[in-house]
Amino acid sequence: MNKNNIPKVRFPGFVDDWEQRKLGDLCDEFQSGKNIKSDEIRDDDRYPVFGGNGHRGYTNIYSHDGLYALIGRQGALCGNMNISYGKAYFTEHAVAVKANKNNETRFLFYLLGKMNLGQYSGQSAQPGLAVNKLKELSAFIPTLEEQSQIATFFKTLDHLITLHQRKLNHLQNQKKSLLQKMFPKDGADVPEIRFPGFTDAWEQRRMGELAPLRGGFAFKSGEFQEDGIPIVRISNILRSGEVGGEFTYYPEQEKDDNYLLPDKSAVLAMSGATTGKVSILYNPNGGKVYQNQRVGYFTKTEVTDYGFVSTITRSQMFIEQLGAMLVAGAQPNISSKDIDTMTFYVPTIIEEQTKIGNFFKQLDETITLHQRKLDHLQEQKKSLLQQMFI
């Protein structure tokens, strides 16, 4: 048996070689959709509309009915894949693919997605795929029965990924809503929702009073190494909300201990693409971690619960004030002086701050768990696509 013609992983009972076929020979339909005027596409109507970059909106007519794999033919996401069930409208910038009786449309959807069709787009200002050239591309195909099992497996996995994505979105929206209700709105000095037993009015404070922002140290890049003390740089402040990514390291020196970051430090990117983004450093073992230049650390004070500070710095309230302060340009940046002038209403009783901080800490941990599970499932799918196709 030619081992090159079978995947690394397959379902029990299947032993035959996969056979090479042209894509066009696998389909009853492989052609672009029809033109539709932009004013006929609405935010809400009976049938979904798919174009070159995926779902565009809805309309009151349909051009296709059934299960179709869709290839984005033109646009920024040229080569992207979508799948459509039932009645829908496909524009001329989407290629509708429907398998013949000997093949499975859903299997072709996953196969085409793995083929990275965008690489075949023309080199021009507006990338595009030629349908006739796509139909001539070859791929290895198993029997219809094996195609069906593979398609069903990935459909189930996609459903699980979708459920986790919806749960994650729900939690993120819930957090956003609670932040609005558990902090005073404009003109108010008490929030709409608060924990029982607290009735005192909140007072306005500057960030410099709550947790002054400390700038980092300009560690010499020429002395970076592969082990030693990890350094948090702006590249380690991730949109996920946790400090992470690839760290660089530095020789341990006592003079640099003024720039150590404790566990659960809230750190701010002060320049670069993620300027203004805040992440939390989790360092439960208490090992030394250095703070690089252009990384701001919200220092701990005795007058403010630090979990409450972490909540504020990752809220919409913080983002809105930040937007008015950002120094625009090729390299956006923000100063610690500006951050320290930000003002927020805060509880005067530290116990109320602690309850709020702990509440959002637990909510953030739940969000992080769901994000990690989602990331794991997506990586698992990526790996299985590599191993279950040729």
Secondary structure in CASP SS format (residue, H / E / C, confidence):
PFRMAT SS
TARGET T0000
AUTHOR 0000-0000-0000
METHOD secondary structure of the structure
MODEL  1
M C 1.00
N C 1.00
K H 1.00
N H 1.00
N H 1.00
I C 1.00
P C 1.00
K C 1.00
V C 1.00
R C 1.00
F C 1.00
P C 1.00
G C 1.00
F C 1.00
V C 1.00
D C 1.00
D C 1.00
W C 1.00
E E 1.00
Q E 1.00
R E 1.00
K E 1.00
L H 1.00
G H 1.00
D H 1.00
L H 1.00
C E 1.00
D E 1.00
E E 1.00
F E 1.00
Q E 1.00
S E 1.00
G C 1.00
K C 1.00
N C 1.00
I C 1.00
K C 1.00
S H 1.00
D H 1.00
E H 1.00
I C 1.00
R E 1.00
D C 1.00
D C 1.00
D C 1.00
R C 1.00
Y E 1.00
P E 1.00
V E 1.00
F E 1.00
G E 1.00
G C 1.00
N C 1.00
G E 1.00
H E 1.00
R E 1.00
G E 1.00
Y E 1.00
T E 1.00
N C 1.00
I C 1.00
Y C 1.00
S C 1.00
H E 1.00
D E 1.00
G C 1.00
L C 1.00
Y E 1.00
A E 1.00
L E 1.00
I E 1.00
G E 1.00
R C 1.00
Q E 1.00
G C 1.00
A C 1.00
L C 1.00
C C 1.00
G C 1.00
N C 1.00
M E 1.00
N E 1.00
I E 1.00
S E 1.00
Y C 1.00
G C 1.00
K E 1.00
A E 1.00
Y E 1.00
F E 1.00
T C 1.00
E C 1.00
H C 1.00
A E 1.00
V E 1.00
A E 1.00
V E 1.00
K E 1.00
A E 1.00
N C 1.00
K C 1.00
N C 1.00
N C 1.00
E C 1.00
T H 1.00
R H 1.00
F H 1.00
L H 1.00
F H 1.00
Y H 1.00
L H 1.00
L H 1.00
G H 1.00
K H 1.00
M C 1.00
N C 1.00
L H 1.00
G H 1.00
Q H 1.00
Y H 1.00
S C 1.00
G C 1.00
Q C 1.00
S C 1.00
A C 1.00
Q C 1.00
P C 1.00
G E 1.00
L C 1.00
A C 1.00
V H 1.00
N H 1.00
K H 1.00
L H 1.00
K H 1.00
E H 1.00
L C 1.00
S E 1.00
A E 1.00
F E 1.00
I E 1.00
P C 1.00
T C 1.00
L H 1.00
E H 1.00
E H 1.00
Q H 1.00
S H 1.00
Q H 1.00
I H 1.00
A H 1.00
T H 1.00
F H 1.00
F H 1.00
K H 1.00
T H 1.00
L H 1.00
D H 1.00
H H 1.00
L H 1.00
I H 1.00
T H 1.00
L H 1.00
H H 1.00
Q H 1.00
R H 1.00
K H 1.00
L H 1.00
N H 1.00
H H 1.00
L H 1.00
Q H 1.00
N H 1.00
Q H 1.00
K H 1.00
K H 1.00
S H 1.00
L H 1.00
L H 1.00
Q H 1.00
K H 1.00
M C 1.00
F C 1.00
P C 1.00
K C 1.00
D C 1.00
G C 1.00
A C 1.00
D C 1.00
V C 1.00
P C 1.00
E C 1.00
I C 1.00
R C 1.00
F C 1.00
P C 1.00
G C 1.00
F C 1.00
T C 1.00
D C 1.00
A C 1.00
W C 1.00
E E 1.00
Q E 1.00
R E 1.00
R E 1.00
M H 1.00
G H 1.00
E H 1.00
L H 1.00
A C 1.00
P C 1.00
L E 1.00
R E 1.00
G C 1.00
G C 1.00
F E 1.00
A C 1.00
F C 1.00
K C 1.00
S H 1.00
G H 1.00
E H 1.00
F C 1.00
Q E 1.00
E C 1.00
D C 1.00
G C 1.00
I E 1.00
P E 1.00
I E 1.00
V E 1.00
R C 1.00
I H 1.00
S H 1.00
N H 1.00
I E 1.00
L C 1.00
R C 1.00
S C 1.00
G C 1.00
E E 1.00
V E 1.00
G C 1.00
G C 1.00
E C 1.00
F C 1.00
T E 1.00
Y E 1.00
Y E 1.00
P C 1.00
E C 1.00
Q C 1.00
E H 1.00
K H 1.00
D H 1.00
D H 1.00
N H 1.00
Y H 1.00
L E 1.00
L C 1.00
P C 1.00
D C 1.00
K C 1.00
S E 1.00
A E 1.00
V E 1.00
L E 1.00
A E 1.00
M C 1.00
S E 1.00
G C 1.00
A C 1.00
T C 1.00
T C 1.00
G C 1.00
K C 1.00
V E 1.00
S E 1.00
I E 1.00
L E 1.00
Y C 1.00
N C 1.00
P C 1.00
N C 1.00
G C 1.00
G C 1.00
K C 1.00
V C 1.00
Y E 1.00
Q E 1.00
N E 1.00
Q C 1.00
R C 1.00
V E 1.00
G E 1.00
Y E 1.00
F E 1.00
T C 1.00
K C 1.00
T C 1.00
E C 1.00
V C 1.00
T C 1.00
D C 1.00
Y H 1.00
G H 1.00
F H 1.00
V H 1.00
S H 1.00
T H 1.00
I H 1.00
T H 1.00
R C 1.00
S C 1.00
Q H 1.00
M H 1.00
F H 1.00
I H 1.00
E H 1.00
Q H 1.00
L H 1.00
G H 1.00
A H 1.00
M H 1.00
L C 1.00
V E 1.00
A C 1.00
G C 1.00
A C 1.00
Q C 1.00
P C 1.00
N E 1.00
I C 1.00
S C 1.00
S H 1.00
K H 1.00
D H 1.00
I H 1.00
D H 1.00
T C 1.00
M C 1.00
T E 1.00
F E 1.00
Y E 1.00
V E 1.00
P C 1.00
T C 1.00
I C 1.00
I H 1.00
E H 1.00
E H 1.00
Q H 1.00
T H 1.00
K H 1.00
I H 1.00
G H 1.00
N H 1.00
F H 1.00
F H 1.00
K H 1.00
Q H 1.00
L H 1.00
D H 1.00
E H 1.00
T H 1.00
I H 1.00
T H 1.00
L H 1.00
H H 1.00
Q H 1.00
R H 1.00
K H 1.00
L H 1.00
D H 1.00
H H 1.00
L H 1.00
Q H 1.00
E H 1.00
Q H 1.00
K H 1.00
K H 1.00
S H 1.00
L H 1.00
L H 1.00
Q H 1.00
Q H 1.00
M H 1.00
F C 1.00
I C 1.00
END
